[in-house]
Amino acid sequence: MPTGKVKWFDSNKGFGFLATDDGQEVFLPSSALPAGVSTVKPGTRMEFGVAQGRRGAQALSVRLLERTPSVARNVRKPAEEMAVITEDLIKLLDGMSNGLRRGRYPDSAHGRKIATILRTVADNLDV
């Protein structure tokens, strides 16, 4: 069976593409993924069968060889530190909501800071 790596996969669209070890592209439908697997990350190594479909090579009966390690999980902050950051974020958002109730958005510099903090917290939670 051929092997390769996931180039990209969009779980919302239900498909992606694999790059075989010899450089070919293979269509990867979500129906070919193993039971219980709904998405795969780029770089995940797989073994798969190939059939020629209407639009070219298509993966069948995919088997995961190794999952790509989560970089975020290896560098995320400890839970105790995230608790403090989350409490500070709540205070920050509460102050911002008071201004919004009075019909005022935060100025652009303050808004950028809030957005940066929100993204950082989200990145630490989404692994």
FENLIN-V696790 format. One record per residue. N is the residue number from 1. RES is the residue in three letters. PSI is psi in radians with two decimals (none if undefined). Layout:
n=<N N>
res=<RES RES>
psi=<PSI PSI>
This chain:
n=<1 2 3 4 5 6 7 8 9 10 11 12 13 14 15 16 17 18 19 20 21 22 23 24 25 26 27 28 29 30 31 32 33 34 35 36 37 38 39 40 41 42 43 44 45 46 47 48 49 50 51 52 53 54 55 56 57 58 59 60 61 62 63 64 65 66 67 68 69 70 71 72 73 74 75 76 77 78 79 80 81 82 83 84 85 86 87 88 89 90 91 92 93 94 95 96 97 98 99 100 101 102 103 104 105 106 107 108 109 110 111 112 113 114 115 116 117 118 119 120 121 122 123 124 125 126 127>
res=<MET PRO THR GLY LYS VAL LYS TRP PHE ASP SER ASN LYS GLY PHE GLY PHE LEU ALA THR ASP ASP GLY GLN GLU VAL PHE LEU PRO SER SER ALA LEU PRO ALA GLY VAL SER THR VAL LYS PRO GLY THR ARG MET GLU PHE GLY VAL ALA GLN GLY ARG ARG GLY ALA GLN ALA LEU SER VAL ARG LEU LEU GLU ARG THR PRO SER VAL ALA ARG ASN VAL ARG LYS PRO ALA GLU GLU MET ALA VAL ILE THR GLU ASP LEU ILE LYS LEU LEU ASP GLY MET SER ASN GLY LEU ARG ARG GLY ARG TYR PRO ASP SER ALA HIS GLY ARG LYS ILE ALA THR ILE LEU ARG THR VAL ALA ASP ASN LEU ASP VAL>
psi=<2.48 2.73 2.82 -3.01 2.64 2.17 -0.89 2.73 2.26 1.88 -0.46 -0.69 -0.41 0.38 3.01 -2.82 2.57 2.66 2.06 2.87 -0.40 0.20 0.02 2.68 2.40 2.26 2.37 1.70 2.67 -0.43 -0.32 -0.21 2.65 2.75 2.34 -0.10 2.10 -0.27 2.72 2.61 2.66 2.44 -0.18 2.22 2.44 2.72 2.45 2.72 2.74 2.36 2.61 2.05 -3.00 -0.55 0.26 -2.83 2.39 2.37 2.46 2.68 1.19 2.46 2.20 2.25 -0.76 2.43 2.57 2.24 2.51 2.01 -0.71 -0.70 -0.57 -0.41 0.10 2.71 2.69 2.65 -0.68 -0.69 -0.66 -0.55 -0.75 -0.78 -0.72 -0.72 -0.74 -0.66 -0.70 -0.78 -0.74 -0.79 -0.59 -0.75 -0.70 -0.68 -0.56 -0.74 -0.70 -0.62 -0.49 0.12 0.30 2.19 2.71 2.67 2.87 -0.67 -0.77 -0.70 -0.70 -0.70 -0.78 -0.77 -0.69 -0.75 -0.74 -0.76 -0.70 -0.79 -0.78 -0.74 -0.61 -0.46 -0.53 1.59 none>
